[in-house]
Amino acid sequence: MKIVIIEDEQDIADLLRYNLQRDGYEAECYYNGEDGLKGVREHSPDLVLLDFMLPGMNGLDVCKAIRSDTATMSIPIIMLTARNEEVDIVSGLEVGADDYVTKPFSYRVLLARVRAVLRRDKEEVDKGRKFVRLGDLVIDPGKFRVTTGAGRVELTASEFQLLLTLVKRPGWVFDRSQLIDIIRGEEAVITDRIIDVMIAGIRKKLGDCGALIETVRGVGYRARELE
């Protein structure tokens, strides 16, 4: 497994690389957004650790660029932020980050997040070619692909898992805490607001099929049951 680290604090980046390599990962460090983006495009890593605050091209811009390139858009991204502000976390998830870790963090916590994201990504590949359908919405877990009548829809790993969870059980209501556990794991510190932002993003990307995801006021979300 190959990981690209984009972090302007060289001591932190180099320590992360050392620890990840010790745990069996290949790791490359970049100390600014421009070089980091080039590194992602060059190495096609399995995961990117991306600092929120970078000189020049910041973390949000790097994340947007990764998600807008067909060659890199499906690479999982974990944002590293020194500010435990909901607005920063929401901003990162809105542009396509799959998870986040706030500084200062323990390496063991970060490693758990890395393994969880990589495991979730691998599980989707291992599920094979069994399609999940709901109206014009078709999900292919094996190829990590979502299509509607309007064409293919590009989702982040977390958005994909969230949508798949809902569509596999039409009519079943999932509260926000259940959805948090499903896509993040029980150790994640996350708010209901972030789940709401992710659902809004999924609906927007799905276009007309976004109406298949319904809000159950005061509870959570469900996929619509079709007759």
C-alpha positions in Angstrom: 0.0 0.0 0.0 1.3 3.4 -1.0 0.6 6.6 0.9 1.4 10.2 -0.1 1.8 12.7 2.8 1.3 16.4 2.0 2.3 18.3 5.1 4.3 21.6 5.3 5.7 20.9 8.8 8.7 18.7 7.7 9.3 17.2 11.2 5.7 15.9 11.3 5.7 14.7 7.7 9.0 12.9 8.1 7.9 11.2 11.4 4.7 10.1 9.7 6.7 8.6 6.8 9.1 6.8 9.2 6.2 5.3 11.2 4.2 4.3 8.2 7.2 2.6 6.6 7.9 0.8 9.8 4.3 -0.5 9.7 4.8 -1.8 6.1 3.5 1.0 4.0 5.3 2.8 1.2 5.2 6.5 2.0 6.3 9.7 0.2 6.4 13.2 1.7 5.7 16.6 0.0 5.9 19.8 1.9 3.6 22.1 -0.2 0.3 21.7 -2.1 1.7 22.0 -5.6 4.4 19.4 -5.2 2.0 17.1 -3.3 -0.6 17.2 -6.1 2.2 16.3 -8.6 3.2 13.5 -6.4 -0.4 12.1 -6.2 -0.6 12.2 -10.0 2.8 10.6 -10.4 2.5 7.8 -7.8 -1.3 7.1 -7.9 -1.2 6.2 -4.1 -3.8 4.1 -2.2 -4.3 7.0 0.2 -3.4 10.6 0.7 -2.8 12.3 4.1 -3.4 16.0 3.4 -2.8 18.9 5.7 -5.6 21.5 5.8 -3.3 24.5 6.1 -0.6 24.6 3.4 1.5 27.5 2.0 0.4 28.5 -1.5 -2.1 25.9 -2.7 -4.0 25.0 0.4 -5.4 21.6 1.4 -8.9 22.3 0.2 -7.6 23.3 -3.3 -5.4 20.2 -3.4 -8.4 18.0 -2.5 -10.6 19.7 -5.1 -7.9 19.1 -7.8 -7.6 15.4 -6.8 -11.3 14.9 -7.0 -11.6 16.7 -10.4 -9.1 14.5 -12.1 -10.5 11.2 -13.4 -7.1 9.5 -12.8 -7.1 10.4 -9.1 -10.7 11.1 -8.1 -11.3 7.7 -6.3 -8.2 7.9 -4.1 -9.2 8.1 -0.4 -8.1 11.3 1.4 -7.7 11.9 5.1 -7.4 15.6 6.1 -5.1 16.7 8.9 -6.3 19.9 10.6 -4.9 21.8 13.5 -8.2 23.5 14.1 -11.0 21.5 15.6 -13.6 23.7 14.1 -16.8 22.2 12.6 -16.6 24.7 9.7 -13.2 23.4 8.7 -14.2 19.8 8.9 -17.4 20.4 6.9 -15.4 22.3 4.3 -13.0 19.4 3.9 -15.8 16.8 3.5 -17.7 19.1 1.1 -14.8 19.1 -1.3 -14.3 15.3 -1.1 -12.2 14.3 1.9 -13.1 10.9 3.3 -12.1 11.4 6.9 -10.2 13.9 9.1 -7.8 13.9 12.1 -7.3 16.9 14.3 -3.8 17.9 15.5 -2.2 17.1 17.9 -3.0 13.4 17.3 -1.4 10.2 18.4 0.1 8.0 15.6 -2.0 5.0 16.8 -5.2 7.0 16.2 -4.1 8.1 12.8 -3.0 4.6 11.9 -6.4 3.3 12.9 -8.1 5.8 10.6 -5.7 4.9 7.8 -6.5 1.2 8.2 -10.2 1.8 8.4 -10.3 3.9 5.2 -8.1 1.4 3.3 -10.1 -1.5 4.6 -13.4 0.1 3.6 -12.0 0.8 0.1 -10.9 -2.8 -0.3 -14.2 -4.3 1.0 -16.0 -2.4 -1.8 -13.7 -4.0 -4.4 -14.1 -7.5 -2.9 -17.9 -7.4 -3.0 -17.9 -8.5 -6.6 -20.3 -7.6 -9.4 -23.6 -7.7 -7.6 -25.5 -4.6 -8.6 -27.8 -2.6 -6.3 -30.6 -0.9 -8.1 -33.3 1.6 -7.1 -35.2 3.2 -9.9 -32.7 4.8 -12.3 -30.0 4.5 -9.7 -27.5 1.6 -10.2 -24.6 0.9 -7.8 -21.8 -1.5 -8.7 -19.9 -2.2 -5.5 -17.2 -4.2 -7.2 -16.2 -1.4 -9.5 -17.0 1.4 -7.1 -19.4 2.8 -9.7 -22.7 4.7 -9.5 -24.8 5.6 -12.5 -28.1 7.2 -13.1 -30.2 7.8 -16.2 -28.0 10.9 -16.8 -24.7 8.9 -16.6 -22.0 8.1 -14.2 -21.8 9.8 -10.8 -18.4 10.3 -9.1 -18.5 9.9 -5.3 -15.9 9.9 -2.6 -15.4 6.6 -0.7 -17.4 7.8 2.3 -20.2 9.1 0.1 -20.3 5.8 -1.8 -20.5 3.8 1.4 -23.3 6.1 2.8 -25.3 5.8 -0.4 -24.9 2.0 -0.7 -26.0 1.6 2.9 -29.2 3.5 2.3 -30.1 2.0 -1.1 -29.5 -1.6 0.0 -32.4 -1.3 2.4 -35.1 0.9 0.9 -37.6 2.3 3.4 -35.3 1.5 6.4 -34.6 4.6 8.5 -31.0 5.1 9.6 -30.4 7.7 12.3 -27.3 9.9 12.1 -25.4 8.0 14.8 -25.8 4.7 12.8 -24.6 6.4 9.6 -21.6 7.8 11.5 -20.6 4.4 12.7 -21.1 2.9 9.3 -18.8 5.3 7.4 -16.4 6.4 10.1 -16.1 3.8 12.8 -16.9 4.2 16.5 -13.7 6.1 17.3 -14.4 9.0 15.0 -15.4 12.4 16.5 -18.0 13.8 14.1 -21.3 15.7 14.3 -24.7 15.3 12.9 -24.1 18.4 10.8 -21.4 16.6 8.8 -23.7 13.7 7.9 -26.3 16.3 6.7 -23.6 18.0 4.6 -22.6 14.6 3.0 -26.3 13.7 2.3 -26.8 17.1 0.6 -23.7 16.5 -1.5 -24.8 13.1 -2.6 -28.3 14.4 -3.5 -26.7 17.2 -5.6 -24.4 14.7 -7.4 -27.3 12.3 -8.1 -29.4 15.0 -9.8 -33.0 13.8 -10.3 -32.1 10.6 -8.4 -31.3 12.7 -5.4 -35.0 12.6 -4.5 -34.6 8.9 -3.8 -32.8 9.8 -0.5 -35.4 11.1 1.9 -35.1 13.0 5.2 -37.0 11.6 8.2 -37.3 14.7 10.3 -35.9 14.4 13.7 -34.5 10.9 13.0 -32.2 10.5 10.0 -32.4 9.3 6.4 -33.8 6.5 4.2 -33.9 5.5 0.6 -37.4 5.7 -0.8 -39.4 2.5 -1.3 -40.5 2.3 -4.9 -43.7 0.5 -5.9 
